[in-house]
């Protein structure tokens, strides 16, 4: 169930509804809106099954002062559902606001030295990127020099940094050296990692697994939300198909579907699935047209940097011309912020 409060209903009315829900041994989460609050009714913590339909409870909640209506929802993900926050979720990350326009995270999908990351960060900022992405390739041991590189990058460049996390034990340590954490698609179903990130104090980007459905993706997002972290964004980075010309297929339909089903901001990573930088601009524009709120783009500084960056890495000069086109595309489609 979802309880929609009346416009500008007093907080005491919301608290009264929460107490009644909890008295029924159910969970309640309040989404505080500018005009009204919405309360998601959740199954008891000990129950993994769906919430049983309870007409008597619904009628009782509907009769409480300040309640506008009580809606049933059949979606297995309650906290991630757009029904609880129709206007969409936004959160600050440095000077950017995720979910409120096109936010570009430029950086490297592979581990780089501190010197390389700082140089790349400066170039990304000059090109118009609002944040930096420090990828870790296929994971592996957390290098000590990466931690120092993150500190230097944040201090020298001034861009907020998102870094990949692969194991639960990395969450606390990397949270002290980065502004946001990204759970790679390969780790989407690493539930201990998702829970640990959800209990942290940094925004989390949850990447879709290469074989995951949209509902499975949102159900994992639900786990992070239930852990307490509401600063969560989704990231589409390609699914496995039979097409051999690219590493993976960027799923634009999933962006559009997730945007309709969920209030969470949705990002896209066109670089990882493309594996050819020449098509990254086209995929980026298409992702924004499908409803993405931002992009993670792998970039490099030029010919001397190209070999270590990889074939998917976009020349920084291309990013400089791409960012205005992304903003113009969103404006041309009159895309709302959520």
Rosetta blueprint (number, residue, H / E / L):
1 X L
2 X E
3 X E
4 X E
5 X E
6 X L
7 X L
8 X L
9 X L
10 X L
11 X H
12 X H
13 X H
14 X H
15 X H
16 X H
17 X H
18 X H
19 X H
20 X H
21 X H
22 X H
23 X H
24 X L
25 X L
26 X L
27 X E
28 X E
29 X E
30 X E
31 X E
32 X E
33 X L
34 X L
35 X L
36 X L
37 X E
38 X E
39 X E
40 X E
41 X E
42 X E
43 X L
44 X L
45 X L
46 X L
47 X L
48 X L
49 X L
50 X L
51 X L
52 X L
53 X L
54 X L
55 X H
56 X H
57 X H
58 X H
59 X H
60 X H
61 X H
62 X H
63 X H
64 X L
65 X L
66 X L
67 X E
68 X E
69 X E
70 X E
71 X E
72 X L
73 X L
74 X L
75 X L
76 X L
77 X L
78 X L
79 X L
80 X L
81 X E
82 X H
83 X H
84 X H
85 X L
86 X L
87 X L
88 X L
89 X L
90 X L
91 X E
92 X E
93 X E
94 X L
95 X L
96 X E
97 X E
98 X E
99 X L
100 X L
101 X L
102 X L
103 X E
104 X E
105 X E
106 X E
107 X E
108 X E
109 X L
110 X L
111 X L
112 X L
113 X L
114 X H
115 X H
116 X H
117 X H
118 X H
119 X H
120 X H
121 X H
122 X H
123 X H
124 X H
125 X H
126 X H
127 X H
128 X L
129 X L
130 X L
131 X E
132 X E
133 X E
134 X E
135 X L
136 X L
137 X L
138 X L
139 X L
140 X L
141 X L
142 X L
143 X L
144 X H
145 X H
146 X H
147 X H
148 X H
149 X H
150 X H
151 X H
152 X H
153 X H
154 X H
155 X H
156 X H
157 X H
158 X L
159 X L
160 X E
161 X E
162 X E
163 X E
164 X E
165 X E
166 X L
167 X L
168 X H
169 X H
170 X H
171 X H
172 X H
173 X H
174 X H
175 X H
176 X L
177 X L
178 X L
179 X L
180 X E
181 X E
182 X E
183 X E
184 X L
185 X H
186 X H
187 X H
188 X L
189 X L
190 X L
191 X H
192 X H
193 X H
194 X H
195 X H
196 X H
197 X H
198 X H
199 X L
200 X L
201 X L
202 X L
203 X E
204 X E
205 X E
206 X E
207 X E
208 X L
209 X L
210 X L
211 X L
212 X L
213 X L
214 X H
215 X H
216 X H
217 X H
218 X H
219 X H
220 X H
221 X H
222 X H
223 X H
224 X H
225 X H
226 X H
227 X L
228 X L
229 X L
230 X L
231 X L
232 X E
233 X E
234 X E
235 X E
236 X E
237 X L
238 X L
239 X E
240 X L
241 X L
242 X L
243 X L
244 X L
245 X L
246 X L
247 X L
248 X L
249 X E
250 X L
251 X L
252 X H
253 X H
254 X H
255 X H
256 X H
257 X H
258 X H
259 X H
260 X H
261 X H
262 X E
263 X L
264 X L
265 X E
266 X E
267 X E
268 X E
269 X L
270 X H
271 X H
272 X H
273 X H
274 X H
275 X L
276 X L
277 X H
278 X H
279 X H
280 X H
281 X H
282 X H
283 X H
284 X H
285 X H
286 X H
287 X H
288 X H
289 X H
290 X H
291 X L
292 X L
293 X L
294 X E
295 X E
296 X E
297 X E
298 X E
299 X E
300 X E
301 X L
302 X L
303 X H
304 X H
305 X H
306 X H
307 X H
308 X H
309 X H
310 X L
311 X L
312 X L
313 X L
314 X E
315 X E
316 X H
317 X H
318 X H
319 X H
320 X H
321 X H
322 X H
323 X H
324 X H
325 X H
326 X H
327 X H
328 X H
329 X H
330 X H
331 X H
332 X H
333 X L
334 X L
335 X L
336 X L
337 X L
338 X L
